[in-house]
Each structure stands twice: as structure tokens, then as C-alpha cells.
Amino acid sequence: MPDYPLVSVIMITYGHDKFIEDAINSVISQKYTGHIELIIGNDCSPDNTDKIVTSFLERNNIPERINIKYVCHNRNKGIMQNFAWALDECKGKYNAICDGDDYWIDSLKIQKQVDFLEKNSNYSIHSGLAQLLEDGELTTIIGNPLYKNTYEIGDFYSKNNLISCTCMFRSNHIEPSYLENIYFGDWMVYLNTLNSFSGSKAYVSEECYSIYRVNNMGTMAQLDGIKSDEKHFHQILKIHQLFKTEYTPEDIILINRYALNIYVYYLLHRDIKNIINTLINNFKLIHFKIPLRKYLSYFRYRKHLTISQ
């Protein structure tokens, strides 16, 4: 029998008292031959998450091959700081993510992913599909937007193509500053992992591993309208600063779309500082490929834009 390596599972939680037991159960139910450490970081939840986790751990017999480290922070650190804390606690050869409002539906998820990564040294990430759970109903399957099995680092310069609750990645060091002032920690981790293992790739399985729950405390719920464009654009800027990005025509279209949406928003709100910053940042990313005529056209007809709103 192979000597299977330790796997660390990161579970950050905030306001997940209705969901956290499902998440923990899905990890301790894994049929993995090796050992698992589950790191639960409760970011000082204002609800009953702490009581529910504590009670769950007291009531249930946790398998010996699974070690659970649970910490309820005494103050709210913020999602990225909590995620960074959990990453730093990981001791495994491989790390996986299952947030406190998601859960795994394949009891062999970890075993399959470890088997793949052990056999394929040219891959540093293994991922799969997830199904959305919205208002109690299972809906869309997500997780492979480009409809291919292999992704390279360039696929992540302008967008996040993986679903966190399906991913496993090789353990690697990430500078804490990489996770500062961003919103998508998993996206930055994927880039850092692919960069750390030079020339490595990410594999996306066609199997559905997880349920991604849509709720008012989740990531999707906080990405409405201009907030989504701003958070994506800001992260693309930081990625550009940290990595040697080379953009495809599709990347440029997406970057310009984010920038123009943000520009129009601040134009309507007569926020000159952010109008100028958006133009400058758009230019930093793609230089003379910015749609200058559109910028000028929107500025010229800004009164009509205001009326149309």
C-alpha cells in the first residue's frame, strides 16, 4: 500500500452556523488512505458558528487519521487575513479548500486528487466541477469555463477559472503581501502555485466534487454590479504587478470591459479622481490597446448617460 502524504484542508468560516456541520462532515467522511488535517478558522462570527463547531467536535468521534485544528479568532481579521492564517497553518504536502458554507459530495475527492498529483509531477493543481445550491435548489454546474482539461498560468492573468471548493494544490509559500488588499484569495494562490512550480499546469476533471452554496454571506452575494468589476479589475492590476503577464486578445477585451464599466460609473458620479485613476490603470495594463475613443465618447455624452440612468 502506498505511503500517502498528509493533506491539509483549509476551512474558513464567518456567519455559517446553518452550514458549517455539512462542510465538516464532508471532510471527515473522506475515504482517504492517508492522514488529513482540517484547519478551521472562524473569523469571530457574530452568530452561533463557534457553539456549533465546538459542540460538533465534542459530540462526534473523529477518525484517528483526521486531525482537526479549530480556532475562533477573538477579533474579526477579515477574509483574506483569515485565509492567510489558515494557509500558514498547513503542514501537508497538498492543500485543499472547503469554505464553511460549501461541502464535498464525492467521498473519494481527496484520494482521486492525491493519486493524480502523485502520478503527474507536471501538474501542481487538480480541480473539478461544482454545483450551485441556490435557495435550497441544486442548479448550475460550474468549474470549467474554458471547456478544457489543462490550464496554464496565462489562463489566470485576467480571470479565475477554478472553483475553490473543488481544488487541491501542491503546498508552496506565498508572501503575505500577495493576499493584502484583494478579494479573491484562491485566485492568487493558484497563480502563486503555478509560478512556484515553473512550467506546471492545472488539471480540471469532468467529475463534480462539491456543492457551492449561494447565500447572503458568500462571495457571490457580495459581487453585485460595479463592486464585482472593481474587485476583479483591482486584482488583475495586482497580478500584473506580481507576475510577468502577457495578455491574449480575449484578456484585453475583458480588461477593457471592466475598466470602461468602472469609468462610466465614476463618470456618472462625477468622481474625477477615480475617473483619472481608471484611465491610468487601464493604460498600465495594456498600454495603447485601451479603447480611447470609447472613453472620449462616454465623456462627451456623459449628460445623456446620466439621463439614461
C-alpha positions as CSV (number, residue, x, y, z in Angstrom):
1,M,0.0,0.0,0.0
2,P,1.4,3.4,-0.9
3,D,2.5,5.8,1.8
4,Y,0.0,8.5,1.1
5,P,1.0,12.1,2.2
6,L,-0.6,14.4,4.6
7,V,-3.4,16.6,3.1
8,S,-4.3,19.9,4.7
9,V,-7.9,21.2,4.3
10,I,-8.5,24.9,4.7
11,M,-11.9,25.8,6.0
12,I,-12.5,29.5,6.7
13,T,-15.9,30.5,8.1
14,Y,-17.9,33.5,9.1
15,G,-21.6,33.5,9.8
16,H,-22.0,29.9,8.6
17,D,-23.9,28.5,11.6
18,K,-26.5,26.9,9.3
19,F,-24.0,25.3,7.0
20,I,-20.8,24.5,8.9
21,E,-21.7,21.0,10.0
22,D,-22.3,19.9,6.4
23,A,-18.8,21.3,5.5
24,I,-17.0,19.5,8.4
25,N,-18.9,16.2,7.8
26,S,-18.0,16.2,4.1
27,V,-14.3,16.3,5.1
28,I,-14.3,13.7,7.9
29,S,-16.3,11.4,5.6
30,Q,-13.5,11.3,3.1
31,K,-12.3,7.8,2.2
32,Y,-8.6,8.7,2.0
33,T,-5.9,6.2,2.8
34,G,-3.6,8.9,4.3
35,H,-3.9,11.4,7.0
36,I,-5.9,14.7,6.8
37,E,-5.5,17.8,8.9
38,L,-8.6,20.1,8.9
39,I,-7.9,23.7,9.8
40,I,-11.0,25.7,10.7
41,G,-10.6,29.4,11.0
42,N,-13.7,31.1,12.5
43,D,-13.3,34.8,11.9
44,C,-15.1,35.9,15.1
45,S,-18.6,35.0,13.6
46,P,-21.4,37.1,15.1
47,D,-23.8,34.1,15.0
48,N,-23.7,30.6,16.6
49,T,-20.9,29.2,14.4
50,D,-18.5,28.9,17.4
51,K,-21.0,27.0,19.5
52,I,-22.0,24.7,16.7
53,V,-18.4,23.8,15.8
54,T,-17.4,23.3,19.4
55,S,-20.4,21.1,20.1
56,F,-19.9,19.1,16.9
57,L,-16.3,18.3,17.8
58,E,-17.3,17.2,21.4
59,R,-20.2,15.0,20.2
60,N,-18.6,13.2,17.3
61,N,-15.9,10.6,17.2
62,I,-13.4,12.0,14.7
63,P,-11.4,9.2,12.9
64,E,-7.8,8.9,14.1
65,R,-6.4,9.7,10.7
66,I,-8.0,13.1,10.8
67,N,-6.7,15.9,13.0
68,I,-8.8,19.0,13.4
69,K,-7.5,22.3,14.5
70,Y,-10.2,24.8,15.3
71,V,-9.6,28.4,16.2
72,C,-12.2,31.1,16.8
73,H,-10.3,34.4,16.5
74,N,-11.0,36.9,19.2
75,R,-11.5,39.7,16.7
76,N,-12.5,39.9,13.1
77,K,-9.4,39.6,10.9
78,G,-11.1,39.9,7.5
79,I,-11.5,37.2,4.9
80,M,-8.0,37.5,3.4
81,Q,-6.2,37.7,6.8
82,N,-8.2,34.6,8.0
83,F,-7.3,32.8,4.8
84,A,-3.7,33.7,5.1
85,W,-3.7,32.5,8.7
86,A,-5.1,29.1,7.6
87,L,-2.6,28.7,4.8
88,D,0.2,29.4,7.2
89,E,-1.0,26.6,9.5
90,C,-1.0,24.0,6.7
91,K,1.6,21.2,7.1
92,G,0.5,18.9,4.3
93,K,2.2,18.1,1.0
94,Y,-1.1,19.1,-0.6
95,N,-3.7,21.7,0.4
96,A,-7.4,21.7,-0.4
97,I,-10.1,24.3,0.2
98,C,-13.6,23.9,1.6
99,D,-15.2,27.0,2.9
100,G,-17.7,26.8,5.8
101,D,-20.7,27.3,3.6
102,D,-19.7,24.7,0.9
103,Y,-19.4,20.9,1.1
104,W,-18.0,18.0,-0.8
105,I,-20.2,15.3,-2.3
106,D,-17.5,12.9,-3.5
107,S,-16.1,10.9,-0.6
108,L,-13.1,10.0,-2.8
109,K,-12.3,13.5,-3.8
110,I,-9.1,13.7,-1.8
111,Q,-7.9,10.2,-2.8
112,K,-8.5,10.9,-6.5
113,Q,-6.7,14.2,-6.4
114,V,-3.7,13.0,-4.5
115,D,-3.4,10.0,-6.8
116,F,-3.4,12.3,-9.8
117,L,-0.8,14.7,-8.4
118,E,1.4,11.9,-7.2
119,K,1.5,10.4,-10.7
120,N,1.7,13.7,-12.6
121,S,4.6,15.9,-11.4
122,N,4.0,18.4,-14.2
123,Y,0.7,19.4,-12.7
124,S,0.6,21.5,-9.4
125,I,-3.2,21.9,-9.2
126,H,-6.1,19.5,-9.5
127,S,-9.7,20.7,-9.7
128,G,-13.1,19.7,-10.8
129,L,-16.7,20.8,-11.1
130,A,-19.2,22.1,-8.5
131,Q,-22.9,22.5,-8.5
132,L,-24.6,25.7,-7.2
133,L,-27.1,25.4,-4.4
134,E,-29.5,28.4,-4.6
135,D,-32.5,28.9,-2.3
136,G,-32.4,25.2,-1.5
137,E,-32.3,24.0,-5.1
138,L,-29.4,22.5,-7.0
139,T,-28.9,24.4,-10.2
140,T,-25.9,25.2,-12.5
141,I,-22.8,23.1,-12.8
142,I,-19.7,25.4,-12.8
143,G,-15.9,25.0,-12.8
144,N,-14.6,24.7,-16.3
145,P,-15.4,28.0,-18.2
146,L,-12.9,27.4,-21.0
147,Y,-14.1,23.8,-21.5
148,K,-10.7,22.1,-21.4
149,N,-8.8,19.8,-19.0
150,T,-5.5,21.6,-18.8
151,Y,-5.0,25.3,-17.8
152,E,-1.7,27.2,-17.8
153,I,-0.6,30.2,-15.8
154,G,-1.6,32.6,-18.5
155,D,-5.2,31.5,-18.2
156,F,-5.3,33.2,-14.8
157,Y,-3.9,36.6,-15.6
158,S,-7.3,38.2,-16.2
159,K,-9.8,35.7,-14.6
160,N,-10.2,32.9,-12.1
161,N,-11.1,29.7,-13.9
162,L,-11.3,27.4,-10.9
163,I,-13.8,26.8,-8.1
164,S,-12.1,26.9,-4.7
165,C,-14.1,24.1,-3.1
166,T,-13.0,21.7,-5.8
167,C,-9.3,22.4,-5.8
168,M,-6.2,20.7,-4.4
169,F,-2.8,22.2,-4.9
170,R,0.8,21.5,-4.0
171,S,1.9,23.2,-0.8
172,N,4.0,26.3,-1.5
173,H,5.0,29.5,0.2
174,I,3.0,32.6,-0.6
175,E,4.1,36.0,0.6
176,P,1.5,37.5,2.9
177,S,1.6,40.8,0.9
178,Y,0.2,38.8,-2.1
179,L,-3.1,38.4,-0.2
180,E,-3.3,42.0,1.0
181,N,-6.0,44.4,-0.4
182,I,-7.5,41.8,-2.7
183,Y,-10.8,39.9,-2.7
184,F,-10.1,36.5,-4.4
185,G,-7.5,34.7,-2.3
186,D,-7.9,31.4,-4.1
187,W,-7.2,33.0,-7.4
188,M,-3.9,34.5,-6.1
189,V,-3.0,31.1,-4.6
190,Y,-3.5,29.4,-8.0
191,L,-1.2,31.9,-9.7
192,N,1.4,31.6,-7.0
193,T,1.3,27.8,-7.1
194,L,1.7,27.7,-10.9
195,N,4.5,30.2,-10.7
196,S,6.3,28.3,-7.8
197,F,6.3,25.1,-9.8
198,S,7.7,26.5,-13.0
199,G,6.0,25.2,-16.1
200,S,3.4,23.3,-14.2
201,K,-0.3,23.2,-15.1
202,A,-3.7,22.9,-13.5
203,Y,-6.0,20.0,-14.4
204,V,-9.8,20.2,-14.3
205,S,-11.6,16.9,-14.0
206,E,-15.0,16.4,-15.5
207,E,-16.3,15.0,-12.2
208,C,-18.4,17.0,-9.9
209,Y,-16.8,17.1,-6.4
210,S,-18.6,19.8,-4.5
211,I,-21.6,21.9,-3.7
212,Y,-21.1,25.7,-3.9
213,R,-23.7,27.3,-1.8
214,V,-25.0,30.7,-2.8
215,N,-26.1,32.7,0.3
216,N,-26.1,36.2,1.6
217,M,-22.8,35.7,3.4
218,G,-21.0,34.1,0.5
219,T,-18.6,35.5,-2.1
220,M,-21.2,35.7,-5.0
221,A,-23.6,37.7,-2.9
222,Q,-21.0,40.4,-2.4
223,L,-20.2,40.8,-6.1
224,D,-23.2,42.8,-7.4
225,G,-22.8,45.4,-10.1
226,I,-19.8,47.7,-10.0
227,K,-18.4,46.1,-6.9
228,S,-17.7,43.0,-9.0
229,D,-16.0,44.9,-11.8
230,E,-13.9,46.9,-9.3
231,K,-12.7,43.9,-7.3
232,H,-11.8,41.9,-10.5
233,F,-10.0,44.9,-12.1
234,H,-8.1,45.6,-8.9
235,Q,-7.0,42.0,-8.6
236,I,-5.9,42.0,-12.3
237,L,-3.8,45.1,-11.5
238,K,-2.1,43.4,-8.6
239,I,-1.5,40.2,-10.6
240,H,0.2,42.4,-13.2
241,Q,2.5,43.9,-10.6
242,L,3.5,40.5,-9.2
243,F,3.8,38.3,-12.3
244,K,5.1,38.7,-15.8
245,T,1.7,38.9,-17.5
246,E,1.2,38.6,-21.2
247,Y,-2.4,39.2,-22.4
248,T,-4.3,37.4,-25.1
249,P,-6.8,39.3,-27.2
250,E,-9.6,37.8,-25.0
251,D,-7.8,39.1,-21.9
252,I,-7.6,42.6,-23.4
253,I,-11.4,42.6,-24.2
254,L,-12.2,41.6,-20.6
255,I,-9.8,44.1,-19.0
256,N,-11.2,46.9,-21.2
257,R,-14.8,45.9,-20.3
258,Y,-14.1,46.1,-16.5
259,A,-12.3,49.4,-16.9
260,L,-15.0,51.0,-19.1
261,N,-17.7,49.9,-16.7
262,I,-15.8,51.4,-13.8
263,Y,-15.1,54.6,-15.8
264,V,-18.7,55.1,-16.7
265,Y,-19.8,54.5,-13.1
266,Y,-17.5,57.2,-11.8
267,L,-18.3,59.5,-14.7
268,L,-22.0,59.3,-13.6
269,H,-21.0,60.1,-10.1
270,R,-18.6,62.9,-11.2
271,D,-15.7,61.4,-9.3
272,I,-12.8,62.9,-11.2
273,K,-10.1,61.3,-9.1
274,N,-11.4,57.7,-9.8
275,I,-12.1,58.6,-13.4
276,I,-8.4,59.5,-13.9
277,N,-7.2,56.5,-11.9
278,T,-9.2,54.1,-14.0
279,L,-7.7,55.5,-17.2
280,I,-4.2,55.4,-15.9
281,N,-4.6,51.8,-14.5
282,N,-6.2,50.6,-17.8
283,F,-3.1,52.1,-19.6
284,K,-0.7,50.4,-17.2
285,L,-2.2,47.0,-18.0
286,I,-2.5,47.1,-21.8
287,H,-0.9,50.4,-22.9
288,F,-2.1,51.7,-26.3
289,K,-4.7,48.9,-26.6
290,I,-7.1,50.9,-24.4
291,P,-10.3,52.0,-26.2
292,L,-9.6,55.7,-26.1
293,R,-12.3,56.6,-28.5
294,K,-14.9,55.0,-26.2
295,Y,-13.5,56.8,-23.2
296,L,-13.8,60.1,-25.1
297,S,-17.3,59.3,-26.4
298,Y,-18.6,58.5,-23.0
299,F,-17.1,61.7,-21.6
300,R,-18.6,63.7,-24.4
301,Y,-22.1,62.3,-23.9
302,R,-22.0,62.0,-20.1
303,K,-25.1,64.1,-19.7
304,H,-27.1,61.6,-21.8
305,L,-25.6,58.7,-19.7
306,T,-26.9,60.4,-16.6
307,I,-30.3,60.8,-18.1
308,S,-30.4,57.1,-19.2
309,Q,-29.6,56.0,-15.6
